[in-house]
Amino acid sequence: MPNKKKIRKVYDALIEGAYLGLSDKELHDYVFEQCPKASSKRIVRASLLALSDPHVQDRNVLNVIYALAIKHRLDGGPDSDEDEE
């Protein structure tokens, strides 16, 4: 089972960065600055959590998070299996 505390931290960084107006690479860098051990899998999971959160209603924020989730989902980089803790 994934570590919910770590996913929540990534979620918080995603939301905060998106509300600051960051997108794409800037948002990615912001999340990794806040959560250096974040993996692509955690970013995707945190993004899905944000997309399903009824409190997040800003269309631009949702679009930015959605785009980052897709990018990381398709990337499947070297850290994609790292979240099996």
FIKOLZA-1660 file (N, C-alpha, C; in steps of 0.1 Angstrom, whole numbers, plus 5000, padded with zeros to 4 digits):
% residues 85
   i   px   py   pz ch aa at
   1 5008 4988 5000  A  M  N
   1 5000 5000 5000  A  M CA
   1 5009 5012 5000  A  M  C
   2 5006 5022 4992  A  P  N
   2 5014 5034 4991  A  P CA
   2 5013 5042 5004  A  P  C
   3 5024 5050 5006  A  N  N
   3 5025 5058 5018  A  N CA
   3 5016 5071 5016  A  N  C
   4 5005 5071 5022  A  K  N
   4 4995 5082 5020  A  K CA
   4 5001 5096 5025  A  K  C
   5 5009 5095 5035  A  K  N
   5 5015 5108 5040  A  K CA
   5 5024 5114 5029  A  K  C
   6 5032 5106 5022  A  K  N
   6 5041 5111 5012  A  K CA
   6 5033 5116 5000  A  K  C
   7 5022 5109 4996  A  I  N
   7 5013 5113 4985  A  I CA
   7 5006 5126 4989  A  I  C
   8 5002 5128 5001  A  R  N
   8 4996 5140 5006  A  R CA
   8 5005 5152 5005  A  R  C
   9 5018 5150 5008  A  K  N
   9 5028 5160 5007  A  K CA
   9 5030 5165 4993  A  K  C
  10 5030 5155 4984  A  V  N
  10 5031 5158 4969  A  V CA
  10 5019 5166 4965  A  V  C
  11 5007 5161 4969  A  Y  N
  11 4994 5167 4966  A  Y CA
  11 4994 5182 4971  A  Y  C
  12 4999 5185 4983  A  D  N
  12 4999 5198 4988  A  D CA
  12 5009 5207 4979  A  D  C
  13 5020 5202 4976  A  A  N
  13 5030 5209 4967  A  A CA
  13 5024 5212 4953  A  A  C
  14 5017 5202 4948  A  L  N
  14 5010 5204 4935  A  L CA
  14 5000 5215 4935  A  L  C
  15 4991 5214 4945  A  I  N
  15 4981 5224 4946  A  I CA
  15 4987 5238 4948  A  I  C
  16 4996 5239 4958  A  E  N
  16 5002 5252 4961  A  E CA
  16 5009 5258 4948  A  E  C
  17 5017 5250 4941  A  G  N
  17 5024 5254 4929  A  G CA
  17 5015 5258 4918  A  G  C
  18 5004 5251 4916  A  A  N
  18 4994 5254 4906  A  A CA
  18 4987 5267 4909  A  A  C
  19 4984 5269 4922  A  Y  N
  19 4977 5281 4926  A  Y CA
  19 4987 5293 4925  A  Y  C
  20 5000 5291 4925  A  L  N
  20 5009 5301 4924  A  L CA
  20 5011 5305 4909  A  L  C
  21 5005 5297 4900  A  G  N
  21 5006 5300 4886  A  G CA
  21 5016 5292 4878  A  G  C
  22 5022 5283 4885  A  L  N
  22 5033 5274 4879  A  L CA
  22 5026 5264 4870  A  L  C
  23 5033 5260 4860  A  S  N
  23 5028 5249 4851  A  S CA
  23 5040 5242 4845  A  S  C
  24 5037 5230 4840  A  D  N
  24 5047 5222 4833  A  D CA
  24 5060 5220 4840  A  D  C
  25 5071 5224 4834  A  K  N
  25 5084 5222 4841  A  K CA
  25 5085 5230 4854  A  K  C
  26 5080 5242 4854  A  E  N
  26 5081 5250 4866  A  E CA
  26 5074 5243 4878  A  E  C
  27 5062 5238 4875  A  L  N
  27 5054 5230 4886  A  L CA
  27 5062 5218 4890  A  L  C
  28 5067 5211 4880  A  H  N
  28 5074 5198 4882  A  H CA
  28 5086 5202 4892  A  H  C
  29 5094 5212 4888  A  D  N
  29 5105 5216 4896  A  D CA
  29 5101 5220 4910  A  D  C
  30 5090 5227 4911  A  Y  N
  30 5085 5231 4924  A  Y CA
  30 5081 5219 4933  A  Y  C
  31 5075 5210 4927  A  V  N
  31 5071 5198 4935  A  V CA
  31 5083 5190 4940  A  V  C
  32 5093 5189 4931  A  F  N
  32 5106 5182 4935  A  F CA
  32 5114 5190 4945  A  F  C
  33 5112 5203 4945  A  E  N
  33 5119 5212 4955  A  E CA
  33 5113 5209 4968  A  E  C
  34 5100 5208 4969  A  Q  N
  34 5092 5206 4981  A  Q CA
  34 5093 5192 4986  A  Q  C
  35 5094 5182 4976  A  C  N
  35 5094 5168 4979  A  C CA
  35 5105 5161 4971  A  C  C
  36 5117 5162 4975  A  P  N
  36 5128 5157 4967  A  P CA
  36 5127 5142 4964  A  P  C
  37 5120 5134 4972  A  K  N
  37 5119 5120 4969  A  K CA
  37 5107 5116 4962  A  K  C
  38 5100 5126 4956  A  A  N
  38 5087 5123 4948  A  A CA
  38 5091 5115 4936  A  A  C
  39 5082 5106 4933  A  S  N
  39 5084 5098 4921  A  S CA
  39 5073 5101 4911  A  S  C
  40 5074 5097 4899  A  S  N
  40 5064 5099 4889  A  S CA
  40 5051 5093 4893  A  S  C
  41 5052 5081 4899  A  K  N
  41 5040 5074 4904  A  K CA
  41 5032 5082 4915  A  K  C
  42 5040 5088 4924  A  R  N
  42 5034 5096 4934  A  R CA
  42 5028 5109 4929  A  R  C
  43 5034 5115 4919  A  I  N
  43 5029 5127 4912  A  I CA
  43 5016 5123 4906  A  I  C
  44 5015 5112 4899  A  V  N
  44 5002 5108 4892  A  V CA
  44 4992 5106 4903  A  V  C
  45 4995 5099 4913  A  R  N
  45 4985 5096 4924  A  R CA
  45 4980 5109 4931  A  R  C
  46 4990 5118 4934  A  A  N
  46 4986 5130 4940  A  A CA
  46 4978 5139 4930  A  A  C
  47 4981 5138 4917  A  S  N
  47 4973 5146 4907  A  S CA
  47 4959 5141 4907  A  S  C
  48 4957 5127 4907  A  L  N
  48 4943 5122 4907  A  L CA
  48 4936 5126 4920  A  L  C
  49 4943 5126 4931  A  L  N
  49 4936 5131 4943  A  L CA
  49 4932 5145 4942  A  L  C
  50 4940 5154 4936  A  A  N
  50 4937 5168 4934  A  A CA
  50 4925 5169 4924  A  A  C
  51 4925 5161 4913  A  L  N
  51 4914 5162 4903  A  L CA
  51 4901 5157 4909  A  L  C
  52 4901 5149 4919  A  S  N
  52 4889 5144 4925  A  S CA
  52 4885 5152 4937  A  S  C
  53 4893 5162 4941  A  D  N
  53 4890 5170 4953  A  D CA
  53 4879 5180 4949  A  D  C
  54 4867 5180 4956  A  P  N
  54 4857 5189 4952  A  P CA
  54 4860 5204 4956  A  P  C
  55 4870 5206 4965  A  H  N
  55 4874 5219 4969  A  H CA
  55 4882 5226 4959  A  H  C
  56 4889 5219 4950  A  V  N
  56 4897 5225 4939  A  V CA
  56 4887 5227 4927  A  V  C
  57 4884 5240 4925  A  Q  N
  57 4874 5243 4915  A  Q CA
  57 4880 5252 4904  A  Q  C
  58 4892 5257 4905  A  D  N
  58 4898 5266 4895  A  D CA
  58 4902 5258 4883  A  D  C
  59 4896 5261 4872  A  R  N
  59 4897 5254 4859  A  R CA
  59 4912 5253 4855  A  R  C
  60 4919 5265 4856  A  N  N
  60 4933 5265 4852  A  N CA
  60 4942 5256 4861  A  N  C
  61 4939 5256 4874  A  V  N
  61 4947 5247 4883  A  V CA
  61 4944 5233 4879  A  V  C
  62 4932 5229 4877  A  L  N
  62 4929 5215 4873  A  L CA
  62 4935 5212 4860  A  L  C
  63 4935 5221 4850  A  N  N
  63 4942 5218 4837  A  N CA
  63 4957 5216 4838  A  N  C
  64 4963 5224 4847  A  V  N
  64 4978 5223 4849  A  V CA
  64 4981 5210 4855  A  V  C
  65 4973 5206 4865  A  I  N
  65 4976 5194 4873  A  I CA
  65 4973 5182 4864  A  I  C
  66 4963 5182 4856  A  Y  N
  66 4959 5172 4846  A  Y CA
  66 4971 5170 4836  A  Y  C
  67 4976 5181 4831  A  A  N
  67 4986 5180 4821  A  A CA
  67 4999 5174 4827  A  A  C
  68 5002 5178 4839  A  L  N
  68 5014 5172 4846  A  L CA
  68 5012 5157 4849  A  L  C
  69 5000 5153 4853  A  A  N
  69 4997 5139 4855  A  A CA
  69 4999 5131 4842  A  A  C
  70 4994 5136 4831  A  I  N
  70 4995 5128 4819  A  I CA
  70 5010 5127 4815  A  I  C
  71 5017 5138 4816  A  K  N
  71 5031 5138 4813  A  K CA
  71 5039 5127 4821  A  K  C
  72 5036 5127 4834  A  H  N
  72 5043 5117 4842  A  H CA
  72 5038 5103 4840  A  H  C
  73 5025 5101 4837  A  R  N
  73 5019 5088 4835  A  R CA
  73 5025 5082 4822  A  R  C
  74 5027 5090 4812  A  L  N
  74 5032 5086 4799  A  L CA
  74 5048 5084 4800  A  L  C
  75 5054 5092 4808  A  D  N
  75 5068 5091 4810  A  D CA
  75 5072 5078 4816  A  D  C
  76 5066 5074 4827  A  G  N
  76 5069 5061 4833  A  G CA
  76 5084 5059 4835  A  G  C
  77 5090 5070 4839  A  G  N
  77 5105 5071 4841  A  G CA
  77 5111 5060 4850  A  G  C
  78 5123 5062 4853  A  P  N
  78 5130 5051 4861  A  P CA
  78 5125 5050 4875  A  P  C
  79 5118 5059 4880  A  D  N
  79 5113 5058 4893  A  D CA
  79 5098 5053 4894  A  D  C
  80 5093 5048 4883  A  S  N
  80 5079 5045 4883  A  S CA
  80 5075 5033 4892  A  S  C
  81 5084 5024 4896  A  D  N
  81 5081 5013 4905  A  D CA
  81 5086 5016 4919  A  D  C
  82 5090 5028 4922  A  E  N
  82 5097 5031 4934  A  E CA
  82 5086 5033 4946  A  E  C
  83 5074 5033 4943  A  D  N
  83 5064 5037 4953  A  D CA
  83 5057 5025 4959  A  D  C
  84 5063 5013 4959  A  E  N
  84 5058 5001 4964  A  E CA
  84 5061 4999 4979  A  E  C
  85 5063 5010 4986  A  E  N
  85 5067 5009 5000  A  E CA
  85 5055 5005 5009  A  E  C
% end
